[in-house]
Amino acid sequence: MELTGKTIGFALTGSFCTFKSAVEQIGVLVTLGADVVPILSFNAATIDTRFGMAADFASKIEHMTGHEAITTIAGAEPIGPKDPLDAIVVAPCTGNTLGKLAGGITDTPVTMAVKASLRNEKPVVVAVSTNDGLGASAQNIGVLLNAKHYFFVPFRQDAPFDKHNSLVADMTKIPDTLKLALDGIQIQPVITALP
């Protein structure tokens, strides 16, 4: 499936070390013809880190997509009744957000956007980025792997000898994962080898 004519929500949560690679994929999706709507978690929209200033990331993403970022729960809620998205990508998806999605908690713009998309039975593409993926978040990954309409970007251990439980998605696989998810297919393999 091609992305021309598709409207894709792209939600970023607070795994700031992977923002650069996630934002690069927004540009790829736009190049592939997708109309990308940015959605930022409260943390993604407001926290400045050594990886960059929140306002700079938001400005760059808005410029790339031509859309103002959704940064509130109220801003994300209309995604349900208006049904503007063909799919939503959550990249990076933190352990915190994984837990909320697995538990059905809707208390951020991102979790509201996902809930609204699921209401419309649209694909949710998850690009994991968490230091506890093989720890506390493992059960939430398992729940979502078995949940309807969730599709995972292939992931691997981040730094297995230094951060034993850390997992990170291969952000370059977002377009391929998304294309297959739009056809209801999970890209394989889900768990990849170290680079």
C-alpha positions as a Markdown table, in Angstrom:
| # | Residue | x | y | z |
|---|---|---|---|---|
| 1 | Met | 0.0 | 0.0 | 0.0 |
| 2 | Glu | 1.3 | 3.4 | -0.9 |
| 3 | Leu | 0.9 | 6.4 | 1.4 |
| 4 | Thr | -0.2 | 9.0 | -1.1 |
| 5 | Gly | -3.6 | 10.3 | 0.0 |
| 6 | Lys | -3.3 | 8.8 | 3.5 |
| 7 | Thr | -3.6 | 11.0 | 6.6 |
| 8 | Ile | -1.3 | 9.7 | 9.3 |
| 9 | Gly | -1.1 | 10.8 | 12.9 |
| 10 | Phe | 2.5 | 10.9 | 14.2 |
| 11 | Ala | 2.7 | 11.0 | 18.0 |
| 12 | Leu | 5.9 | 11.6 | 19.9 |
| 13 | Thr | 6.3 | 10.7 | 23.6 |
| 14 | Gly | 9.2 | 11.6 | 25.9 |
| 15 | Ser | 12.1 | 9.3 | 24.8 |
| 16 | Phe | 14.1 | 12.3 | 23.8 |
| 17 | Cys | 17.2 | 10.4 | 22.8 |
| 18 | Thr | 15.3 | 9.0 | 19.8 |
| 19 | Phe | 13.5 | 12.2 | 18.7 |
| 20 | Lys | 16.0 | 12.9 | 16.0 |
| 21 | Ser | 15.5 | 9.5 | 14.3 |
| 22 | Ala | 11.7 | 9.7 | 14.8 |
| 23 | Val | 11.5 | 13.2 | 13.3 |
| 24 | Glu | 13.5 | 12.0 | 10.3 |
| 25 | Gln | 10.8 | 9.4 | 9.6 |
| 26 | Ile | 8.2 | 12.2 | 9.6 |
| 27 | Gly | 10.1 | 13.7 | 6.7 |
| 28 | Val | 10.2 | 10.3 | 5.0 |
| 29 | Leu | 6.4 | 9.8 | 5.4 |
| 30 | Val | 5.8 | 13.3 | 3.9 |
| 31 | Thr | 8.1 | 12.5 | 1.0 |
| 32 | Leu | 6.1 | 9.3 | 0.4 |
| 33 | Gly | 2.9 | 11.4 | 0.0 |
| 34 | Ala | 1.4 | 11.1 | 3.4 |
| 35 | Asp | -0.4 | 14.0 | 5.1 |
| 36 | Val | 1.1 | 13.8 | 8.6 |
| 37 | Val | -0.6 | 15.3 | 11.6 |
| 38 | Pro | 1.8 | 15.7 | 14.5 |
| 39 | Ile | 0.7 | 14.9 | 18.1 |
| 40 | Leu | 2.9 | 15.6 | 21.1 |
| 41 | Ser | 2.6 | 14.2 | 24.6 |
| 42 | Phe | 2.7 | 16.8 | 27.4 |
| 43 | Asn | 6.4 | 15.9 | 28.0 |
| 44 | Ala | 7.4 | 16.0 | 24.4 |
| 45 | Ala | 5.8 | 19.4 | 24.0 |
| 46 | Thr | 7.3 | 21.0 | 27.1 |
| 47 | Ile | 10.6 | 19.5 | 28.3 |
| 48 | Asp | 13.9 | 20.8 | 27.1 |
| 49 | Thr | 16.7 | 18.3 | 27.2 |
| 50 | Arg | 20.3 | 17.9 | 26.1 |
| 51 | Phe | 18.9 | 16.4 | 22.9 |
| 52 | Gly | 17.1 | 19.7 | 22.1 |
| 53 | Met | 14.5 | 22.3 | 23.0 |
| 54 | Ala | 10.9 | 21.3 | 23.0 |
| 55 | Ala | 9.8 | 24.4 | 21.0 |
| 56 | Asp | 12.4 | 23.7 | 18.4 |
| 57 | Phe | 11.2 | 20.1 | 17.8 |
| 58 | Ala | 7.6 | 21.3 | 17.6 |
| 59 | Ser | 8.4 | 24.1 | 15.2 |
| 60 | Lys | 10.4 | 21.7 | 13.0 |
| 61 | Ile | 7.7 | 19.1 | 12.9 |
| 62 | Glu | 5.0 | 21.7 | 12.2 |
| 63 | His | 7.0 | 23.1 | 9.4 |
| 64 | Met | 7.7 | 19.7 | 7.9 |
| 65 | Thr | 4.0 | 18.6 | 8.0 |
| 66 | Gly | 2.2 | 21.9 | 7.5 |
| 67 | His | 0.1 | 21.2 | 10.5 |
| 68 | Glu | 0.0 | 22.7 | 14.0 |
| 69 | Ala | 0.9 | 20.0 | 16.5 |
| 70 | Ile | -1.9 | 18.6 | 18.7 |
| 71 | Thr | -0.7 | 19.2 | 22.3 |
| 72 | Thr | -3.9 | 18.8 | 24.4 |
| 73 | Ile | -6.3 | 16.1 | 25.2 |
| 74 | Ala | -9.2 | 18.3 | 24.0 |
| 75 | Gly | -7.3 | 18.8 | 20.7 |
| 76 | Ala | -6.9 | 15.0 | 20.2 |
| 77 | Glu | -10.5 | 14.0 | 21.2 |
| 78 | Pro | -12.1 | 15.0 | 17.9 |
| 79 | Ile | -10.0 | 12.4 | 16.1 |
| 80 | Gly | -12.7 | 9.9 | 17.2 |
| 81 | Pro | -15.9 | 11.5 | 15.9 |
| 82 | Lys | -14.3 | 13.3 | 12.9 |
| 83 | Asp | -12.3 | 10.2 | 11.8 |
| 84 | Pro | -9.5 | 12.1 | 9.9 |
| 85 | Leu | -6.7 | 9.6 | 10.3 |
| 86 | Asp | -6.0 | 6.4 | 8.3 |
| 87 | Ala | -3.5 | 5.3 | 11.0 |
| 88 | Ile | -1.5 | 6.6 | 13.9 |
| 89 | Val | 2.2 | 6.1 | 14.6 |
| 90 | Val | 3.5 | 6.4 | 18.2 |
| 91 | Ala | 7.3 | 7.0 | 17.8 |
| 92 | Pro | 9.0 | 7.0 | 20.2 |
| 93 | Cys | 6.7 | 5.1 | 22.5 |
| 94 | Thr | 8.0 | 5.2 | 26.1 |
| 95 | Gly | 7.4 | 2.5 | 28.7 |
| 96 | Asn | 5.1 | 4.9 | 30.4 |
| 97 | Thr | 2.9 | 5.3 | 27.3 |
| 98 | Leu | 3.1 | 1.5 | 26.7 |
| 99 | Gly | 1.6 | 1.0 | 30.2 |
| 100 | Lys | -1.1 | 3.5 | 29.6 |
| 101 | Leu | -2.1 | 2.0 | 26.2 |
| 102 | Ala | -2.1 | -1.5 | 27.6 |
| 103 | Gly | -4.2 | -0.4 | 30.6 |
| 104 | Gly | -6.6 | 1.8 | 28.5 |
| 105 | Ile | -5.6 | 5.0 | 30.3 |
| 106 | Thr | -6.3 | 8.2 | 28.5 |
| 107 | Asp | -4.6 | 11.1 | 30.2 |
| 108 | Thr | -2.3 | 12.6 | 27.5 |
| 109 | Pro | -2.8 | 13.9 | 24.0 |
| 110 | Val | -1.1 | 10.8 | 22.6 |
| 111 | Thr | -3.2 | 8.3 | 24.6 |
| 112 | Met | -6.4 | 10.2 | 23.6 |
| 113 | Ala | -5.4 | 10.2 | 19.9 |
| 114 | Val | -4.7 | 6.4 | 20.1 |
| 115 | Lys | -8.0 | 5.8 | 21.9 |
| 116 | Ala | -9.8 | 7.9 | 19.3 |
| 117 | Ser | -8.1 | 6.0 | 16.4 |
| 118 | Leu | -9.0 | 2.6 | 18.0 |
| 119 | Arg | -12.6 | 3.8 | 18.2 |
| 120 | Asn | -12.5 | 3.9 | 14.4 |
| 121 | Glu | -10.6 | 0.6 | 14.2 |
| 122 | Lys | -7.6 | 2.2 | 12.6 |
| 123 | Pro | -4.0 | 0.8 | 12.9 |
| 124 | Val | -1.8 | 2.0 | 15.7 |
| 125 | Val | 1.9 | 1.6 | 14.9 |
| 126 | Val | 4.1 | 1.5 | 18.0 |
| 127 | Ala | 7.9 | 2.2 | 17.9 |
| 128 | Val | 9.1 | 1.2 | 21.3 |
| 129 | Ser | 11.9 | 3.1 | 23.1 |
| 130 | Thr | 12.2 | 2.2 | 26.7 |
| 131 | Asn | 14.9 | 1.3 | 29.2 |
| 132 | Asp | 12.6 | -1.3 | 30.8 |
| 133 | Gly | 11.3 | -3.2 | 27.7 |
| 134 | Leu | 12.6 | -6.5 | 29.1 |
| 135 | Gly | 11.6 | -5.5 | 32.6 |
| 136 | Ala | 8.4 | -3.8 | 33.8 |
| 137 | Ser | 7.3 | -2.9 | 30.3 |
| 138 | Ala | 7.6 | -6.4 | 28.9 |
| 139 | Gln | 4.1 | -7.4 | 30.0 |
| 140 | Asn | 2.7 | -4.3 | 28.4 |
| 141 | Ile | 4.4 | -5.1 | 25.1 |
| 142 | Gly | 2.9 | -8.6 | 25.3 |
| 143 | Val | -0.5 | -7.2 | 25.9 |
| 144 | Leu | -0.3 | -4.8 | 22.9 |
| 145 | Leu | 1.3 | -7.5 | 20.6 |
| 146 | Asn | -1.9 | -9.5 | 21.3 |
| 147 | Ala | -4.3 | -6.6 | 21.0 |
| 148 | Lys | -6.4 | -5.8 | 17.9 |
| 149 | His | -5.2 | -3.0 | 15.6 |
| 150 | Tyr | -1.7 | -2.6 | 17.2 |
| 151 | Phe | 1.4 | -3.2 | 15.0 |
| 152 | Phe | 5.0 | -3.0 | 16.2 |
| 153 | Val | 7.9 | -1.5 | 14.4 |
| 154 | Pro | 10.8 | -4.0 | 14.6 |
| 155 | Phe | 12.8 | -3.6 | 17.8 |
| 156 | Arg | 15.9 | -4.9 | 19.4 |
| 157 | Gln | 17.9 | -4.5 | 22.6 |
| 158 | Asp | 19.4 | -1.1 | 22.7 |
| 159 | Ala | 22.7 | -1.7 | 24.6 |
| 160 | Pro | 22.5 | -5.3 | 26.0 |
| 161 | Phe | 25.7 | -5.2 | 28.0 |
| 162 | Asp | 25.1 | -1.8 | 29.5 |
| 163 | Lys | 21.3 | -1.5 | 29.7 |
| 164 | His | 20.1 | -5.1 | 29.9 |
| 165 | Asn | 16.4 | -4.3 | 29.7 |
| 166 | Ser | 16.5 | -1.5 | 27.2 |
| 167 | Leu | 14.6 | -1.9 | 23.9 |
| 168 | Val | 14.5 | 0.5 | 20.9 |
| 169 | Ala | 12.6 | 0.3 | 17.6 |
| 170 | Asp | 14.4 | 0.6 | 14.3 |
| 171 | Met | 12.8 | 4.0 | 13.3 |
| 172 | Thr | 13.8 | 3.5 | 9.7 |
| 173 | Lys | 11.3 | 0.7 | 9.5 |
| 174 | Ile | 8.3 | 3.0 | 10.4 |
| 175 | Pro | 7.3 | 3.5 | 6.7 |
| 176 | Asp | 7.4 | -0.3 | 5.9 |
| 177 | Thr | 5.6 | -1.1 | 9.1 |
| 178 | Leu | 2.9 | 1.5 | 8.5 |
| 179 | Lys | 2.3 | 0.4 | 4.9 |
| 180 | Leu | 1.7 | -3.2 | 6.0 |
| 181 | Ala | -0.4 | -2.1 | 9.0 |
| 182 | Leu | -2.7 | -0.3 | 6.7 |
| 183 | Asp | -3.4 | -3.7 | 5.1 |
| 184 | Gly | -3.7 | -5.3 | 8.6 |
| 185 | Ile | -0.3 | -7.1 | 8.4 |
| 186 | Gln | 2.4 | -7.1 | 11.1 |
| 187 | Ile | 5.8 | -6.7 | 9.6 |
| 188 | Gln | 8.2 | -9.5 | 10.4 |
| 189 | Pro | 10.5 | -10.1 | 12.1 |
| 190 | Val | 9.3 | -8.1 | 15.1 |
| 191 | Ile | 12.4 | -8.7 | 17.2 |
| 192 | Thr | 15.6 | -8.0 | 15.3 |
| 193 | Ala | 19.3 | -8.7 | 15.8 |
| 194 | Leu | 21.8 | -6.1 | 16.9 |
| 195 | Pro | 23.1 | -3.9 | 14.1 |
